[in-house]
Amino acid sequence: MIVGSIKENTTLEKRVSLTPESAKNIIQLGLKVCVEKGYAIHLGIEDNEYKDIGVEIKGSSKEVSDSSDLITKVNCPSDDEIGILKTNTILIGMLNPSKNKNQIDKLIDKKIKPFSLELLPRITRAQSMDVLSSQSNLAGYRAVVDCVSEFEKAV
């Protein structure tokens, strides 16, 4: 199985669904991983950091989609991104189905298999996959850092 990830729209989303560390963990499971060229450059992560651990760098999101069985994204794909996904692709991300009903319907019509991470039950067994708690913790941490920074400027 090949796991791929395409770039997010960085005007809306700065996060990426695959870091070099998470890609390395996936590769250690015996799966192949590919990402789009310049995938995380906006975060200061160069393509070589992915390449060095065995991730294949593809020239475009279409190339990633064409060669992948499973696609990871942070957010629900746009209409253009849905257009390039292959039939029977598994899509994992925070798809927000209540907000993105039209996109979810298009995914289902195209026989894409969507898994929306924020719908995972918040139970002990699924805690390692609980994206809402981890993002809430991160947001809280960031709020404290920003507050301290503003306080230091005022003093």
ChimeraX commands (.cxc) that place a marker at each C-alpha (Angstrom):
marker #1 position 0.00,0.00,0.00 radius 0.5
marker #1 position 1.17,3.51,-0.80 radius 0.5
marker #1 position 0.25,6.39,1.50 radius 0.5
marker #1 position 0.36,9.81,-0.12 radius 0.5
marker #1 position -0.27,13.36,0.95 radius 0.5
marker #1 position -0.82,16.45,-1.17 radius 0.5
marker #1 position -0.22,20.06,-0.23 radius 0.5
marker #1 position -2.82,21.96,1.75 radius 0.5
marker #1 position -4.04,25.39,0.67 radius 0.5
marker #1 position -1.54,27.36,2.79 radius 0.5
marker #1 position -3.72,30.49,2.76 radius 0.5
marker #1 position -6.21,28.48,4.85 radius 0.5
marker #1 position -4.09,25.77,6.51 radius 0.5
marker #1 position -0.47,25.81,7.69 radius 0.5
marker #1 position -0.38,22.26,9.11 radius 0.5
marker #1 position 0.60,19.14,7.16 radius 0.5
marker #1 position -0.78,15.66,7.72 radius 0.5
marker #1 position 2.60,13.91,7.33 radius 0.5
marker #1 position 5.74,15.07,9.08 radius 0.5
marker #1 position 9.07,13.34,8.42 radius 0.5
marker #1 position 8.67,11.57,11.78 radius 0.5
marker #1 position 5.16,10.28,11.03 radius 0.5
marker #1 position 6.23,9.26,7.51 radius 0.5
marker #1 position 9.15,7.31,9.01 radius 0.5
marker #1 position 6.72,5.47,11.31 radius 0.5
marker #1 position 4.52,4.55,8.36 radius 0.5
marker #1 position 7.52,3.30,6.38 radius 0.5
marker #1 position 8.59,1.17,9.36 radius 0.5
marker #1 position 5.18,-0.54,9.11 radius 0.5
marker #1 position 6.17,-1.70,5.63 radius 0.5
marker #1 position 4.17,0.84,3.64 radius 0.5
marker #1 position 5.46,3.24,1.00 radius 0.5
marker #1 position 4.98,6.99,1.34 radius 0.5
marker #1 position 4.95,9.79,-1.21 radius 0.5
marker #1 position 4.36,13.53,-0.96 radius 0.5
marker #1 position 4.10,16.40,-3.39 radius 0.5
marker #1 position 7.23,18.45,-4.15 radius 0.5
marker #1 position 7.54,21.35,-1.70 radius 0.5
marker #1 position 4.99,19.67,0.55 radius 0.5
marker #1 position 6.05,21.26,3.86 radius 0.5
marker #1 position 8.44,23.96,2.70 radius 0.5
marker #1 position 6.23,26.65,4.31 radius 0.5
marker #1 position 7.06,25.03,7.68 radius 0.5
marker #1 position 10.78,24.98,6.99 radius 0.5
marker #1 position 10.77,21.25,6.21 radius 0.5
marker #1 position 12.76,20.59,3.05 radius 0.5
marker #1 position 11.96,17.78,0.62 radius 0.5
marker #1 position 15.33,16.18,1.48 radius 0.5
marker #1 position 14.14,15.56,5.04 radius 0.5
marker #1 position 11.42,13.34,3.57 radius 0.5
marker #1 position 13.65,11.87,0.88 radius 0.5
marker #1 position 16.34,10.89,3.41 radius 0.5
marker #1 position 13.93,8.58,5.25 radius 0.5
marker #1 position 12.61,6.93,2.09 radius 0.5
marker #1 position 9.65,9.11,1.10 radius 0.5
marker #1 position 9.20,9.49,-2.64 radius 0.5
marker #1 position 8.76,13.08,-3.83 radius 0.5
marker #1 position 6.28,13.50,-6.70 radius 0.5
marker #1 position 6.10,16.51,-9.02 radius 0.5
marker #1 position 2.40,17.26,-8.56 radius 0.5
marker #1 position -0.65,16.43,-6.50 radius 0.5
marker #1 position -2.01,14.43,-9.46 radius 0.5
marker #1 position 1.13,12.26,-9.47 radius 0.5
marker #1 position 0.73,11.66,-5.72 radius 0.5
marker #1 position -2.94,10.78,-6.17 radius 0.5
marker #1 position -2.30,8.50,-9.14 radius 0.5
marker #1 position 0.25,6.44,-7.25 radius 0.5
marker #1 position -1.45,6.32,-3.81 radius 0.5
marker #1 position -3.99,3.94,-2.32 radius 0.5
marker #1 position -4.55,6.16,0.71 radius 0.5
marker #1 position -4.39,9.97,0.86 radius 0.5
marker #1 position -3.98,11.97,4.07 radius 0.5
marker #1 position -4.99,15.61,4.31 radius 0.5
marker #1 position -5.52,17.94,7.23 radius 0.5
marker #1 position -8.77,19.34,5.79 radius 0.5
marker #1 position -11.45,18.26,3.34 radius 0.5
marker #1 position -10.20,18.35,-0.26 radius 0.5
marker #1 position -11.37,21.07,-2.63 radius 0.5
marker #1 position -13.44,20.26,-5.70 radius 0.5
marker #1 position -10.27,20.34,-7.82 radius 0.5
marker #1 position -8.53,17.92,-5.44 radius 0.5
marker #1 position -11.54,15.60,-5.45 radius 0.5
marker #1 position -11.32,15.64,-9.24 radius 0.5
marker #1 position -7.83,14.13,-9.22 radius 0.5
marker #1 position -8.51,11.41,-6.63 radius 0.5
marker #1 position -8.75,7.88,-7.99 radius 0.5
marker #1 position -11.82,5.74,-7.45 radius 0.5
marker #1 position -11.50,3.54,-4.35 radius 0.5
marker #1 position -8.89,5.78,-2.75 radius 0.5
marker #1 position -9.04,5.93,1.04 radius 0.5
marker #1 position -9.06,9.54,2.31 radius 0.5
marker #1 position -8.16,10.33,5.91 radius 0.5
marker #1 position -8.35,13.80,7.45 radius 0.5
marker #1 position -10.47,16.25,9.40 radius 0.5
marker #1 position -13.18,16.35,6.76 radius 0.5
marker #1 position -15.84,18.16,8.81 radius 0.5
marker #1 position -18.78,16.44,7.10 radius 0.5
marker #1 position -21.43,18.74,8.60 radius 0.5
marker #1 position -19.74,21.77,7.01 radius 0.5
marker #1 position -18.54,20.06,3.81 radius 0.5
marker #1 position -21.63,18.04,2.83 radius 0.5
marker #1 position -21.22,18.81,-0.91 radius 0.5
marker #1 position -17.59,17.63,-0.93 radius 0.5
marker #1 position -18.44,14.49,1.06 radius 0.5
marker #1 position -21.25,13.70,-1.40 radius 0.5
marker #1 position -18.81,14.12,-4.31 radius 0.5
marker #1 position -16.31,11.82,-2.58 radius 0.5
marker #1 position -18.97,9.16,-2.07 radius 0.5
marker #1 position -20.22,9.52,-5.66 radius 0.5
marker #1 position -16.65,8.96,-6.84 radius 0.5
marker #1 position -16.37,5.88,-4.58 radius 0.5
marker #1 position -13.71,7.49,-2.41 radius 0.5
marker #1 position -13.65,6.02,1.11 radius 0.5
marker #1 position -13.56,8.99,3.54 radius 0.5
marker #1 position -12.54,8.66,7.20 radius 0.5
marker #1 position -13.11,11.84,9.18 radius 0.5
marker #1 position -10.77,11.85,12.17 radius 0.5
marker #1 position -12.79,14.26,14.27 radius 0.5
marker #1 position -15.62,11.71,14.27 radius 0.5
marker #1 position -13.54,9.05,16.01 radius 0.5
marker #1 position -15.00,8.30,19.45 radius 0.5
marker #1 position -13.20,10.03,22.28 radius 0.5
marker #1 position -12.46,6.85,24.22 radius 0.5
marker #1 position -9.31,5.46,25.79 radius 0.5
marker #1 position -8.68,2.92,23.00 radius 0.5
marker #1 position -8.78,5.65,20.35 radius 0.5
marker #1 position -6.93,8.29,22.38 radius 0.5
marker #1 position -3.79,8.16,20.22 radius 0.5
marker #1 position -5.95,9.13,17.22 radius 0.5
marker #1 position -7.98,11.83,19.00 radius 0.5
marker #1 position -7.27,14.87,16.85 radius 0.5
marker #1 position -9.62,17.18,18.74 radius 0.5
marker #1 position -7.84,16.78,22.08 radius 0.5
marker #1 position -4.38,17.12,20.57 radius 0.5
marker #1 position -5.35,20.27,18.63 radius 0.5
marker #1 position -7.06,21.74,21.72 radius 0.5
marker #1 position -3.91,21.13,23.76 radius 0.5
marker #1 position -1.81,22.76,21.06 radius 0.5
marker #1 position -4.15,25.76,20.85 radius 0.5
marker #1 position -4.05,26.17,24.63 radius 0.5
marker #1 position -0.25,25.99,24.66 radius 0.5
marker #1 position -0.05,28.56,21.85 radius 0.5
marker #1 position -2.43,30.89,23.70 radius 0.5
marker #1 position -0.19,30.84,26.78 radius 0.5
marker #1 position 2.95,31.48,24.70 radius 0.5
marker #1 position 1.27,34.40,22.91 radius 0.5
marker #1 position -0.03,35.82,26.21 radius 0.5
marker #1 position 3.41,35.66,27.85 radius 0.5
marker #1 position 4.95,37.28,24.76 radius 0.5
marker #1 position 2.44,40.14,24.86 radius 0.5
marker #1 position 2.93,40.54,28.61 radius 0.5
marker #1 position 6.72,40.77,28.17 radius 0.5
marker #1 position 6.27,43.47,25.51 radius 0.5
marker #1 position 4.03,45.48,27.86 radius 0.5
marker #1 position 6.44,45.28,30.80 radius 0.5
marker link #1:1,2 radius 0.2
marker link #1:2,3 radius 0.2
marker link #1:3,4 radius 0.2
marker link #1:4,5 radius 0.2
marker link #1:5,6 radius 0.2
marker link #1:6,7 radius 0.2
marker link #1:7,8 radius 0.2
marker link #1:8,9 radius 0.2
marker link #1:9,10 radius 0.2
marker link #1:10,11 radius 0.2
marker link #1:11,12 radius 0.2
marker link #1:12,13 radius 0.2
marker link #1:13,14 radius 0.2
marker link #1:14,15 radius 0.2
marker link #1:15,16 radius 0.2
marker link #1:16,17 radius 0.2
marker link #1:17,18 radius 0.2
marker link #1:18,19 radius 0.2
marker link #1:19,20 radius 0.2
marker link #1:20,21 radius 0.2
marker link #1:21,22 radius 0.2
marker link #1:22,23 radius 0.2
marker link #1:23,24 radius 0.2
marker link #1:24,25 radius 0.2
marker link #1:25,26 radius 0.2
marker link #1:26,27 radius 0.2
marker link #1:27,28 radius 0.2
marker link #1:28,29 radius 0.2
marker link #1:29,30 radius 0.2
marker link #1:30,31 radius 0.2
marker link #1:31,32 radius 0.2
marker link #1:32,33 radius 0.2
marker link #1:33,34 radius 0.2
marker link #1:34,35 radius 0.2
marker link #1:35,36 radius 0.2
marker link #1:36,37 radius 0.2
marker link #1:37,38 radius 0.2
marker link #1:38,39 radius 0.2
marker link #1:39,40 radius 0.2
marker link #1:40,41 radius 0.2
marker link #1:41,42 radius 0.2
marker link #1:42,43 radius 0.2
marker link #1:43,44 radius 0.2
marker link #1:44,45 radius 0.2
marker link #1:45,46 radius 0.2
marker link #1:46,47 radius 0.2
marker link #1:47,48 radius 0.2
marker link #1:48,49 radius 0.2
marker link #1:49,50 radius 0.2
marker link #1:50,51 radius 0.2
marker link #1:51,52 radius 0.2
marker link #1:52,53 radius 0.2
marker link #1:53,54 radius 0.2
marker link #1:54,55 radius 0.2
marker link #1:55,56 radius 0.2
marker link #1:56,57 radius 0.2
marker link #1:57,58 radius 0.2
marker link #1:58,59 radius 0.2
marker link #1:59,60 radius 0.2
marker link #1:60,61 radius 0.2
marker link #1:61,62 radius 0.2
marker link #1:62,63 radius 0.2
marker link #1:63,64 radius 0.2
marker link #1:64,65 radius 0.2
marker link #1:65,66 radius 0.2
marker link #1:66,67 radius 0.2
marker link #1:67,68 radius 0.2
marker link #1:68,69 radius 0.2
marker link #1:69,70 radius 0.2
marker link #1:70,71 radius 0.2
marker link #1:71,72 radius 0.2
marker link #1:72,73 radius 0.2
marker link #1:73,74 radius 0.2
marker link #1:74,75 radius 0.2
marker link #1:75,76 radius 0.2
marker link #1:76,77 radius 0.2
marker link #1:77,78 radius 0.2
marker link #1:78,79 radius 0.2
marker link #1:79,80 radius 0.2
marker link #1:80,81 radius 0.2
marker link #1:81,82 radius 0.2
marker link #1:82,83 radius 0.2
marker link #1:83,84 radius 0.2
marker link #1:84,85 radius 0.2
marker link #1:85,86 radius 0.2
marker link #1:86,87 radius 0.2
marker link #1:87,88 radius 0.2
marker link #1:88,89 radius 0.2
marker link #1:89,90 radius 0.2
marker link #1:90,91 radius 0.2
marker link #1:91,92 radius 0.2
marker link #1:92,93 radius 0.2
marker link #1:93,94 radius 0.2
marker link #1:94,95 radius 0.2
marker link #1:95,96 radius 0.2
marker link #1:96,97 radius 0.2
marker link #1:97,98 radius 0.2
marker link #1:98,99 radius 0.2
marker link #1:99,100 radius 0.2
marker link #1:100,101 radius 0.2
marker link #1:101,102 radius 0.2
marker link #1:102,103 radius 0.2
marker link #1:103,104 radius 0.2
marker link #1:104,105 radius 0.2
marker link #1:105,106 radius 0.2
marker link #1:106,107 radius 0.2
marker link #1:107,108 radius 0.2
marker link #1:108,109 radius 0.2
marker link #1:109,110 radius 0.2
marker link #1:110,111 radius 0.2
marker link #1:111,112 radius 0.2
marker link #1:112,113 radius 0.2
marker link #1:113,114 radius 0.2
marker link #1:114,115 radius 0.2
marker link #1:115,116 radius 0.2
marker link #1:116,117 radius 0.2
marker link #1:117,118 radius 0.2
marker link #1:118,119 radius 0.2
marker link #1:119,120 radius 0.2
marker link #1:120,121 radius 0.2
marker link #1:121,122 radius 0.2
marker link #1:122,123 radius 0.2
marker link #1:123,124 radius 0.2
marker link #1:124,125 radius 0.2
marker link #1:125,126 radius 0.2
marker link #1:126,127 radius 0.2
marker link #1:127,128 radius 0.2
marker link #1:128,129 radius 0.2
marker link #1:129,130 radius 0.2
marker link #1:130,131 radius 0.2
marker link #1:131,132 radius 0.2
marker link #1:132,133 radius 0.2
marker link #1:133,134 radius 0.2
marker link #1:134,135 radius 0.2
marker link #1:135,136 radius 0.2
marker link #1:136,137 radius 0.2
marker link #1:137,138 radius 0.2
marker link #1:138,139 radius 0.2
marker link #1:139,140 radius 0.2
marker link #1:140,141 radius 0.2
marker link #1:141,142 radius 0.2
marker link #1:142,143 radius 0.2
marker link #1:143,144 radius 0.2
marker link #1:144,145 radius 0.2
marker link #1:145,146 radius 0.2
marker link #1:146,147 radius 0.2
marker link #1:147,148 radius 0.2
marker link #1:148,149 radius 0.2
marker link #1:149,150 radius 0.2
marker link #1:150,151 radius 0.2
marker link #1:151,152 radius 0.2
marker link #1:152,153 radius 0.2
marker link #1:153,154 radius 0.2
marker link #1:154,155 radius 0.2
view
